[in-house]
């Protein structure tokens, strides 16, 4: 079984999972936090280098205020509760997105855990928070335009590598595999630049029910793919 170097996950279905059980939506988010714990641990054991989780999108700010507040409280709780396990497993935390839009107490918790885990050498866990892919691309374009206007770079120096260097994911490899839970067939504004050549795997399993066996199934499907990157030839098969 081949293991992706970088796994990206759209963690979908928390609300529907809760509603199907007659529970408030926040109960689904809390159950989903356990899946984050389990999948992070398993990815580390299997040798995944980077795990990026779509945790809160820019569009999610439009949800009911009480749900957003509950999500922010749950995020802060997760950060405080998991720091011991992150350290034990050598996990480095990194947050990407419009972090300045998050409540101050959440920003402080993120900064603390990022700094505390900065020297860990295992899995890099990336939380995409207040993240929007189109906004990320616009910000990168603005940054390069500002450098060009200031005479720091020429137009000829603006290429894909330079552009990638202005994205939130600077320094990280692009995802090899995208897993989306709960059956939806869209990217939902998640890493549109970085996912250009990623393999896609969609499961009907809701995120709160997603466990090690489901992760292994996604990796087995990934192993069977042939990643041609616009080329031909079986030599580019993942499992080769």
Secondary structure as GFF3:
##gff-version 3
##sequence-region A 1 240
A	DSSP	beta_strand	6	10	.	.	.	ID=ss1
A	DSSP	alpha_helix	14	20	.	.	.	ID=ss2
A	DSSP	alpha_helix	25	46	.	.	.	ID=ss3
A	DSSP	beta_strand	50	57	.	.	.	ID=ss4
A	DSSP	three_ten_helix	58	62	.	.	.	ID=ss5
A	DSSP	alpha_helix	65	88	.	.	.	ID=ss6
A	DSSP	beta_strand	92	96	.	.	.	ID=ss7
A	DSSP	three_ten_helix	99	101	.	.	.	ID=ss8
A	DSSP	alpha_helix	104	116	.	.	.	ID=ss9
A	DSSP	beta_strand	124	131	.	.	.	ID=ss10
A	DSSP	alpha_helix	133	149	.	.	.	ID=ss11
A	DSSP	three_ten_helix	155	157	.	.	.	ID=ss12
A	DSSP	alpha_helix	160	164	.	.	.	ID=ss13
A	DSSP	beta_strand	177	180	.	.	.	ID=ss14
A	DSSP	beta_strand	199	202	.	.	.	ID=ss15
A	DSSP	three_ten_helix	207	209	.	.	.	ID=ss16
A	DSSP	alpha_helix	212	223	.	.	.	ID=ss17
A	DSSP	three_ten_helix	234	236	.	.	.	ID=ss18
###
